[in-house]
């Protein structure tokens, strides 16, 4: 097990560069894995990803643990004394998100009495899982207000190791998973939390916390949130989108929602009118087709879904037609219905469609098919017409 004194990040999370010596090396999967006598690289754990950075100018590709010691995968083998550096933008982002999770979880405990049962810190999403029923909008607003007030307070964050006896005297958020080298992260006046990760020095360095959305889980709720620079960038993106939408409506951002609701109402009304006109036109088309002397009908349309084609085919059969082929050119779909004795429409489709690049099937009286290419559908329509002529 590595000596805790060699884990520089535990004493100074703001250590960005240091010089040390290669302690051990082994080769695996095309990489050279090295351990360091002193390291400020956080190896990952507790929901927080591993640090990124360089050793002797070489990018750290991956991290793995061997007998409790972190080893860093490099493309070439360094030796002796080496200069190491942390990718600080990446590290500070993780520190903001991780510390923000501590503070947001504390705010949920303080405001609604809900404890955190899960935590995930990804490249984009940061989440905590809470037990209980659905969170109300008022509850979320109160928690978000509380956690940002704790940020404004700029409360000190400190970390230190405790003995078993000292641990027993602290009102910790949760019991540690280890029995030795127990490290406490204390947010002044808020909580004592056993944690081995990296954190900012005060709550003010979190910057801000924004709750983005919630999702129902089997045993509770999942909260999506962002802290610091991530929250700032998302806020900028959302305002930029809002400005573009407002410009499209030629109105101010505060009036966008009203304009969208009005446009939605107008659109729904227009759609209903269009559907009614379409039905009226359909009635006229069917009346004209029903009056033709031919017993077979083959027509192609644009913008007709399968249900509309099926409805039209039924009407034509009721008007006395024997064989109806209706298709939509936009979606490359067709419907066939008939009143012929001894002819199974679905069987014909299953046997013949593969040759034409189509998929589909149906019952004895009606079937439907879809095609990737319009020309394949047109060839199949011609095939159906010829087949009809061969059986009547």
N, C-alpha and C positions, 0 to 999 in steps of 0.2 A: 504493500500500500504506500502511495506517495506521501511524503511528509507534508502536512498542511501548510507549513511555512513556505513551501516552494510554490504554492498556488497564489501567485501575486494578485490575481483578480479578486480574491476573497478579502484582502486587506485594502486594496486600492483599485476600485473599478474604473478609475480614470487613468490607469497606466496604459499608455498608448504604444510605447516603444521601450525596449530593454535589450541588454546584451547578456548572453548566457552561453553555456557550453552544451554541446551534444552529449547526452548521457548514454544512450543505447540506440541501436539501429537494427532493423531487419527488413527483408525484401518480401513483397507480397503483391501479386496481381499487377506487376509492372510498375509498382511504386515503392519508394524507400520510406519506411515508417521510422520516424525518429522521436525519441523522448528528450525532454529538456531538463536541465538541472533546476531551472526556475521557469515558470510559465505564467503568462497573463492571459493566455487563450482560454476562454470558457469552453469546455468540451461538449456542452449540450446536456440537457436533463431538466426534469421538473417542468416540462412544457416549453422551455426556452431552447431555441436552436443553438448550434455551435457557432463560435466566432469565425470570422474570415480574416485572412492576413497573409503575411509572408515570413519566411525563415530564410536568412541568407539571400534575400531577394527572390526566393522561390515561392510561388503561390501554394498555400496549403489547400490540397485537393479534397481531403477528407480527414476525419478523426475517428480513431477507435481506441478502445480501452483494453489493456493487457495487465492483468493482476492489479487492477485499480489505478494503473498509470496511463495517462493519455499519450497516445502516439499520433504523430501528424504525417499524413501521406504527401510525399514530394516526388517530383519527376526525376530529380537527380539527388545524389547522396552528398550532403554537406558534412564537413568535419570540423572539429575544434570549436573555437569561439565563433558565435554567429550573432548577427543583429536581427532582432525580431520586431515586427510591427503589426498592430491591430488595424483592420479596416474600420476606422473610427465611425464613419457614417453608418455602417451596418451595425456596429456594436451599440452606439448611442440610441439608434432606433429600437433595438431590442431592450435596452435598459428602460426607455420610455414606456414601451408596451408592457414589459414585465412589471415595473413598478406601478404603472397605471392599473394593471389587473389587481394588484394588492389593494390599491385604494378604492377601486370600483367595487370589489368584493366587500370591503369594509363598509362602503356606503350602503350596499344592499342589506348588510346585517343591521346597520344603525337605523335605516329608514323602514325596512319591511321585515326584518328578522329572518331573512333568507340567507343560508350559508351557501358557499360555492362548493360544488361537488366535481367540477371538471374545468380544465383550462387548456386552450390550444393557442399557440402563437405561430402563425404562418407568415408567408411573404406578403400576403394581402389581408387575410382575415385574422382577426383576433377574437376569441370567443371564451365565454365562461358558461358553465351549465349550472342552473339553479333548480332546486326541487320546488314542488308546489304547482298550484293552478296558474292559469294565464295571468300575466302581469297587465295591470290596467295602464292606460295612458297617463293617468295622474301619478301612479306609482313610479313609472319610468321617468317622468318629468321631475319628480321629487328627488329621486336617486341621482339623476344627472345634475341637478342643481346642487345637491349636497356634495358630490364628489368634486365638482369644480370649485366650490367654496373651500374645500380642503386644499386644493391646489393654490388658490389665492392666498391662503394662510402661510404658504411656503414653510411647511413644517419640516423640521430636521429628520433625516433618515440615517440611522446608524446601524452597524452590525457588529456582533461580538459573539464569542464562544461562551457557553455556560456549562457548568457541571450538572449532574443529575439533581443535586440538591437545589441549585439555583433555578433549574428548569421547573421544578415542582412548585416554586413560589411565584412563577410568572403566569398570567392569564393568557396563555398562548391560544392562537386561533385554532390550531390543530396540533396533535401530538406528532413529533418528528418520526420519520421512518428509520432513523439510525439511533444508536445508543451512545456512540462516541463522536467527538468533534461536532457537537450540536451547535449550529450557528443560528443566531436569532437576528432577524431584520426588524428593527423597531421604527415605526413611524410615530413620532412624538405625539402622545395624547390620543392615538388612534388604535394601534395594535402592536402585538408581539407575534411575529410569524417565523417559524423555523423554515429556513430557505438557504440554499447554497448558490443561488444565481447572482447576477450582477444587477445593481440598482443605482438610480440617480441619488444625488446627495441630499436633495430636499424635494418636497412635493411640487414646488414651483417649477422645477426643471422638467416635469412631465408636460408642461405647457397647457394642454387642454385635453379633455376626454369627451368624446361624442359617441352616444349610443346610436347605432345605425339601424338595427332591426332586431326582431325576436323571432324565434321559431319554436313550434311545439315539439317536444321530445316525448319519448315513452313515459319517462318518470318526472318530467318537469319542462323547463324552458331553456333555450339556448340564446344567449345575448351576444350579438355582434357589435363590436365597438372598435374605435381607433383612438390612439393617443398621440400627442405631440405633433411632429412633422407630418405623419400620415393623416391625422385629422385635419390639419391645415390644408394639405394638398387636396384632400377630398372636398373640403369646403370650397376651395377655389374652383375646383371642377364643377361642383353643383351650381355655384353662382354664375360661372361662365355659361353653363347650359341654360340657366334661368334667363340670363341676359339675351341669349340667342332666341329663346322661345318668346320672350317679351317683344323682341324686335320683329319677329314674324307676325305677331298680333298687333304690332304698332301700339303698344300700351306699356304701362309701367309694370315692374315685376310683381307688385302687390295685387294687381288686377288680372294677372295671368290665369289664376284658377277660375275666376268668374268667366273669363272669355273662353276657356277650354270647356267648361260646363255648358255654356251657350252653344258652342260649336258642336258639342256632342249631341245636344238636344236637336239642333237643326239637322245634323247628319242622320240621326235616327228617323226623323220625320221624312227626310228626302229618300232614305232607303225604303221606308214603307210605301211612299208614293211610287217609287221605281218598281217595287215588287208588284204593286197593284196594276201598274201599266203593263208589266211583263205578263201577268196573268191574263189580262184582257187581250193582249196580242197573241198569247198562247191559245186562247179560246178561238180567236179568228183563224189562226193557222190550222188548228185541229178541225175546225168546221170545213175549211177549204179542202184539207186532205181527205176528210171523210166523204166528201162529195165526188172524189175521183173514182173512176171505174175500175182501176187496178186493185188487185187483192193484196199486193205486196207494197209496203211503204219503206223507203230508205231515205232518210234525211239527216243532214249534219247541221249542227248549231254551234254557236259560241256563247259561253257563259252559262250553260245548262249543267247543273249537277246531276248525279245519278238518280236521286229521288225524283227530280223533275222529269227526266227521261222515262223513268218507270211509270210515273203518273200519266204521261202523254201516251205511252204505249198501251196502257190499260184502256184509255179512252178510245183509241183507234180500234182496238179489238172489239170493244163494245159497239162500235159503229159498223162492224161487219168485216173488218180487214182480217186476212189470214196470217200474214207474216210481216212483222214490223221490226225494222232496224233503225235505231236512233242513236246518234253519236254526238259527242262534244269535242270540237277541234282544239280547244284550249287545253283541256286536261287529257286528251287522247283516251277517252273512255266511251264505251258503247253498251247499249242494252238491246237485247233481242227478246221478243215475246211472240207467241204464235197460237193458233187454234187448229193445228194439223194433228191428225190421228197417227199414232205409231212413230212419232218423231220426238226424241228426247234431246232437248236443247242443251242441258247441262253436260251430257255425255259428249256431244259434238264439240263443245268448247274445250273440255279436258283433253280430248284426243287431238284436236287440231291447233289449238293456240300456240304450243311451243314452236311449231314451224314458222309462225309469224311474229315471234318475239313478244307474245302477249301472255297475260296471266288472268285467270278468272275461272268462273264456273257458275253453277246454278241448278235449278230444278228442271223437271221435264218441260214446263211451259215457258219459263223465262230464265235468262242468264245475263251476266254482265262481264265485261273484260276491260283491262287497261293495257296501254302500250307505251313504250318508251319513245317511239317515233311515230309521227303522224302518217308517214308513208306506209308503215306496217299496218296501221289500223285501216287505211284506205284499201290495202291489198286484201285484208281480211273481210271487209265489207263486200268486195267484189266476189270473194270466195263464197260467202254466205248467199249472195244472190244466185250464183251458179248452182250451189247446193240445193236451194229452194226449187230451181227449175228442174233439177234431176229427180226430185221426189214427188212433184205434183203431176 
